[in-house]
């Protein structure tokens, strides 16, 4: 993936002299979309510029952007060269107080891997929420995938520990896409998959794509729950006390919004 940050619309004016032409923007998250031959540049409202196309064209344009002092090029990982079908899986919301849990899996061969790389797939942690939502839809159009999204109410009915639940969901998603070599972004207690690799999203493009689908689905789940609650639910588990108080004041059933086995939730419940 090639991504520049801190880019302004006016910074890209020199590209018009290089043969780039404007295209119609496709979403409200885009400021500008430029094209030259098969290379597409998308400038998001966040100031991130995404280059999509063949490696040679991307490299040449990257040098051109650096020459004109446009933004800052982000360091990107180099994915491993693999042969045959790979199924990558990753999860989201595991550490969030609000929301349940999401696991996604993506299947790819050499052709699909090339398409994902040209699309600009990267570890979801390197992308903003707006880019994640857009990228997820593009991934779904070129890959076979499977997503399991458990709302808090269903998550809270599980009697085992979260590791057992994760193992089950990763296996279920991968089994749906079999055959293929299953690569899992390793987590403590992981005992599924052909390969269990730490930071697998930076080594296998299928896992990177799965991380994007998982996070996109997680964002949509939190949006759905926020609509149900009537206020915006926070991500993570650090700054959630005010939202927990709001649930209490509105007399909502905590099991429908949070993971009731989390320590901070148990402590809050005991403090009622």
C-alpha positions in Angstrom: 0.0 0.0 0.0 1.2 3.5 -0.7 -0.2 6.2 1.5 0.7 9.9 2.0 -0.5 11.9 5.0 -0.9 15.6 5.7 -1.8 16.3 2.1 -3.8 19.4 1.1 -5.9 19.7 -2.1 -3.8 22.6 -3.3 -0.6 20.5 -2.9 -1.7 18.3 -5.8 -1.9 21.1 -8.4 1.5 20.2 -10.0 0.1 16.9 -11.0 -2.2 18.4 -13.5 0.8 19.4 -15.6 1.9 15.7 -15.4 -1.2 14.5 -17.2 -3.4 13.8 -14.2 -7.1 14.6 -14.7 -9.9 15.0 -12.2 -12.6 12.3 -11.8 -15.9 12.6 -10.0 -15.5 11.9 -6.3 -17.5 8.9 -5.1 -18.2 9.6 -1.4 -18.5 12.5 1.0 -15.2 11.4 2.6 -13.2 12.3 -0.6 -11.9 15.8 -1.4 -10.4 14.9 -4.8 -9.9 12.0 -7.1 -7.2 12.1 -9.9 -6.4 9.6 -12.6 -3.6 9.0 -15.1 -3.7 5.9 -17.2 -4.4 3.1 -14.7 -3.2 5.0 -11.6 -5.9 6.6 -9.3 -5.1 9.0 -6.5 -7.8 9.6 -3.8 -7.4 12.5 -1.4 -9.6 12.0 1.7 -11.0 14.7 4.0 -8.6 13.4 6.6 -5.6 14.6 4.5 -4.6 11.1 3.5 -3.7 10.5 -0.1 -4.1 6.9 -1.3 -2.3 5.7 -4.5 -3.9 2.8 -6.3 -2.5 1.1 -9.4 0.5 -0.8 -10.7 3.7 -0.7 -8.7 5.8 1.1 -11.4 3.2 3.9 -11.7 2.9 4.2 -8.0 6.6 4.4 -7.5 7.0 7.1 -10.2 4.2 9.2 -8.8 5.5 8.8 -5.2 8.9 10.2 -6.4 7.0 13.1 -8.1 5.1 13.8 -4.9 8.3 13.8 -2.9 9.9 16.1 -5.4 7.1 18.7 -4.9 7.2 18.2 -1.1 3.7 16.8 -0.9 2.8 15.3 2.5 4.7 12.4 4.2 5.0 9.0 2.7 4.0 6.3 5.2 6.1 3.2 5.6 4.3 0.1 4.4 4.9 -3.6 4.9 5.9 -6.1 2.3 3.6 -9.0 2.1 5.0 -12.5 1.8 4.9 -14.2 -1.6 2.6 -17.2 -1.3 1.2 -19.8 -3.7 -2.3 -21.3 -3.6 -5.3 -20.3 -1.5 -4.7 -18.5 1.7 -7.5 -17.8 4.3 -6.6 -14.9 6.7 -8.7 -14.1 9.7 -8.7 -11.4 12.3 -11.1 -9.9 15.0 -12.4 -6.6 16.3 -14.0 -5.3 19.5 -12.3 -7.9 21.7 -11.0 -5.2 24.1 -13.9 -2.7 23.8 -16.3 -2.3 26.7 -19.2 -1.5 24.4 -20.2 -3.9 21.6 -19.8 -7.6 21.2 -17.2 -9.2 19.0 -16.5 -9.5 15.3 -14.3 -12.0 13.4 -13.8 -11.8 9.7 -12.0 -14.1 7.2 -10.8 -13.4 3.6 -9.7 -15.9 1.0 -7.2 -15.2 -1.7 -5.0 -16.7 -4.4 -2.3 -15.1 -6.4 -4.7 -13.1 -8.6 -6.8 -11.9 -5.6 -3.6 -11.1 -3.6 -2.4 -8.8 -6.4 -5.8 -7.1 -6.5 -5.8 -6.5 -2.8 -2.3 -5.0 -2.9 -3.2 -2.8 -5.8 -6.3 -1.7 -3.9 -4.1 -0.4 -1.2 -5.0 -2.9 1.6 -3.1 -2.4 4.8 -3.4 -3.2 8.5 -6.6 -1.6 9.6 -4.8 0.2 12.4 -3.1 2.4 9.8 -6.4 3.6 8.3 -9.0 6.0 9.7 -12.6 5.0 10.2 -13.8 6.6 6.9 -11.1 4.8 4.9 -11.9 1.6 6.6 -15.6 1.7 5.7 -14.8 2.5 2.0 -12.0 -0.1 1.7 -14.2 -2.8 3.2 -16.8 -2.5 0.5 -14.1 -2.7 -2.2 -12.6 -5.8 -0.6 -16.0 -7.5 -0.6 -16.3 -6.9 -4.3 -13.1 -8.8 -5.2 -12.8 -11.6 -2.5 -14.6 -14.4 -0.9 -15.2 -13.5 2.7 -17.1 -14.5 5.9 -17.9 -12.3 8.8 -19.4 -13.3 12.2 -20.7 -10.3 14.2 -22.0 -11.0 17.7 -23.9 -8.3 19.5 -23.4 -7.9 23.2 -26.6 -9.7 24.1 -25.4 -12.8 22.3 -21.8 -12.4 23.5 -23.0 -12.3 27.1 -24.7 -15.7 26.8 -21.4 -17.4 26.1 -20.4 -19.3 29.3 -16.8 -20.0 28.4 -13.9 -17.5 28.2 -13.3 -15.1 25.3 -10.4 -17.1 24.0 -12.6 -20.2 23.5 -15.2 -18.0 21.8 -12.5 -16.4 19.5 -11.2 -19.9 18.6 -14.7 -21.0 17.6 -15.4 -17.9 15.5 -12.1 -18.0 13.7 -12.6 -21.6 12.9 -16.2 -21.1 11.8 -15.2 -18.3 9.4 -12.3 -20.2 7.9 -14.3 -23.4 7.5 -16.9 -21.6 5.5 -14.1 -20.6 3.0 -12.2 -23.9 2.9 -10.1 -25.3 1.2 -7.1 -23.1 1.9 -4.3 -22.6 4.3 -5.7 -20.7 7.3 -3.5 -17.9 8.8 -4.6 -16.4 12.1 -3.4 -13.1 13.6 -2.2 -14.8 16.8 -3.8 -13.9 20.1 -3.2 -15.4 23.6 -4.6 -18.9 23.7 -5.1 -19.2 19.9 -5.2 -22.8 18.9 -6.8 -22.7 15.5 -5.4 -22.2 12.0 -2.7 -23.7 9.9 -0.4 -20.8 10.8 -0.6 -18.7 13.9 1.5 -15.6 13.3 2.0 -12.5 15.4 1.4 -9.2 13.5 0.1 -11.4 10.6 -1.7 -8.4 9.1 1.7 -7.0 8.1 2.8 -10.3 6.5 -0.3 -11.7 4.8 -2.5 -9.4 2.7 -5.5 -11.7 3.4 -5.2 -11.1 7.1 -4.8 -7.4 6.5 -8.0 -7.5 4.4 -9.8 -9.5 7.2 -8.7 -6.9 9.8 -10.4 -4.2 7.6 -13.6 -6.1 7.3 -13.7 -6.9 11.0 -13.1 -3.3 12.0 -15.6 -2.0 9.5 -18.2 -4.4 10.8 -17.3 -3.4 14.4 -17.8 0.3 13.6 -21.2 -0.5 12.1 -22.1 -2.5 15.2 -21.2 0.4 17.5 -23.2 2.8 15.3 -26.2 0.4 15.5 -25.9 0.2 19.3 -25.5 4.0 19.6 -28.8 4.4 17.7 -30.4 2.0 20.1 -29.0 3.8 23.1 -29.8 7.3 21.8 -26.2 8.6 22.3 -22.8 7.8 20.9 -21.1 4.9 22.5 -17.3 5.2 23.0 -14.7 2.9 21.5 -12.1 1.1 23.6 -12.3 0.7 27.4 -10.4 3.7 28.8 -12.9 6.5 28.7 -16.3 4.8 29.2 -17.5 5.7 32.6 -19.7 8.5 31.5 -21.4 6.3 28.9 -21.9 3.6 31.6 -23.6 6.2 33.8 -25.8 7.2 30.9 -26.9 3.7 30.4 -27.8 3.5 34.1 -29.7 6.7 34.1 -31.7 5.6 31.1 -32.4 2.3 32.9 -31.1 0.2 30.0 -30.3 -3.5 30.1 -26.5 -3.5 30.3 -26.4 -6.9 28.6 -27.6 -5.4 25.4 -24.7 -2.8 25.1 -21.6 -3.9 27.0 -19.6 -7.0 27.8 -20.8 -7.6 31.4 -17.8 -9.8 32.2 -15.3 -6.9 31.8 -13.7 -5.8 35.1 -14.6 -2.1 34.6 -18.3 -3.1 34.0 -18.4 -5.4 37.0 -16.9 -2.7 39.2 -19.4 -0.2 38.0 -22.3 -2.6 38.5 -21.2 -3.2 42.1 -21.0 0.5 42.7 -24.7 1.0 41.9 
